[in-house]
Structures are given as structure tokens and as C-alpha cells.
């Protein structure tokens, strides 16, 4: 390579890195991971005090995996090895104890786990809270229901995500389909719904012929709050059409707008990851602020997988010159 070409190549590389991933010809493949990475749906991950990683996912009684290097994962048990009978009024009788969408964080010297109990297509749903001092299997204390819905509601209490802002206020976003993504205020002392601020805020909603939007996750970077959501169909194997959309706001409660300025409550969203090649339906993301980068965890389906179950995907998140996230 002639040295006079080097500045031009550097300029091209910089342009590619700053370009929105929605305009990229291809999205990155999931990063290299090994071990117990099959049958991972709706993953969420946290860095434990000993430096290891704990990964929680949808499954019977919520599965827990552990990794020392963010590459090799080993299944170590479940949140509720003795069962979770308090969730039975909301779950599918054919799948007892099959619980959804764990959200993990650490506050007040404890791990907080918000998770959902429901069945496909139902609004008979509830979001529960559990806490633990170790985050390990069998160490959890049930604190009951945080929010629940029924057929009388036009929204759905699944897919929780907790965000604690710089002022110490606790916010829970959640939702799936129907009238979209909601946000409520929580009481930091209990982890339950606030009794002084009971507003139900709408922060994202599809428009047009489909209401297929779910799995919110809020991240703060710089002067913005970023709302990640998943659009379209999950859990259809290689026919899954899940894709990851994002918007941002200067306020935790919105309005969130996409790169083109369209509000997410008006159907807006900027796509940052979607099906490509042998990767189908990437979605239901969670973000971990790690020492090297923001880490995106999600599930996807792979054409060569046998059986065709969800698989763990991990990538990193960067931010372009305009402050918009991209996946690499």
C-alpha cells in the first residue's frame, strides 16, 4: 500500500464509522460467544461485584447464565428453582412457570429484577419485582406485583425496564403492542409504583396497519436519553421479523424523536439492527455500560441452528458525530 493513500483510507473509515447504521449495506454479525448460548430469549446482563457477568433470560422460572469474560456463558440455574406459584394467574397453563423479559440492575446494595408473567397475545399480564444480595439462583425474594393489566386495558404490562435518573428518580418503561410503550414512576424505597406520581405516560406507539412494538430499554448518553424498542414479530424462528429501533429525548419522559425528527408516539424510530444474511429477527435488546463500551445484548435466530431456538447475540454500541447510536 502506498503511504499517500493512507489519509484517504482513514477518511473513508471515519465516514463509515460516523454514518448511521440504518444506511449501512449490512449490519454486523453477532460477536463471538460460546457455551450455553442457545434458547436465550429476552436477555439482560449485569456486571457483578466480582467482575463476572450474570445473564438472565425468559424461560421456566427465569434462567441465569454466568460468564467471566463476556464470551463463554454457562447456565447456573434459575431465579426460582422452587417455582413461582404467585405468577400462575397470568401464565399459560401449558407452560407453568414460563416467565418473561427479566430486567436486571443494582441499587441500594441489592440486585433488582423486574420480570413479566403473561401468555402470547394476552393482556392478562403482570410485572413483578424480586431482589437479591447476590443475584444467584435461589437467592431471590419475591416482592409481588408492580403493575398489571387485563382485557379492560388498552396496553400490556410486559417487558419492563428500570431507569434511575441523575436526580434519583425511578422510572419503569414497559409495554407491548396495542397502544404501545408506557412509562410510570416508581418509589425508590419500595421499587413499586409511586403513590404520589401515578401518571401513565405514553412514550412510543406504532401507527398505520400494525401496533407491533415492544421491549423498551432506556439508556443515557451525553445530553440525551435513548429509547430502544423492537418492532414487528418475535419468536417465529427464522421467520422472525424483529428489528431494533431507537429515538432520543432530552427528557426521560419524552418526547422521543427519531433521526428525522418524527416522534416515537407518532410511529417514529430509527432502525439500527435488523435481519441480515443468516441472522433473523434480532431484538429485545438490553444495554450494559461496561468498562470498554456500551454492550448490546439481544436474541436472534440463525439459519443453521438446530433446533431453531433463540440465540444470544452480543455487540457493542458506538455513537456517531451527531450523537446517534450504531451497532458494531
Buried (B, 14 or more C-beta within 10 A) or exposed (E): EEEEEEEEEEEEEEEEEBBBBBEBEEBBBBBEBEBBBBBBBBBBBBBBEEEBBBBBBBBBBBBBBBBEEBBBBEBBBBBBEEEBEBBEEBBEEEEBBBBBBBBBBBBEEBBBBBBBBBBEEBBBBBBBBBBBEEBBBEBBEBBEBBBBBEEEBEBBBBBBBBBBBEEEBBBBBBBBBBBBBBBBBBBEEEBBBBEEEEEEBBBBBBEEEEBBBBBBBBBBBEEBBBBBBBBBBBBBBBEBBBBBBBBBBEEBBBBBBBBEEBBBBEBBBBBBBBBBEEBBBBBBBBBBEEEEEBBBBBBBBBEEBEEBBBBBBBBBBBBBEEEBBBBB
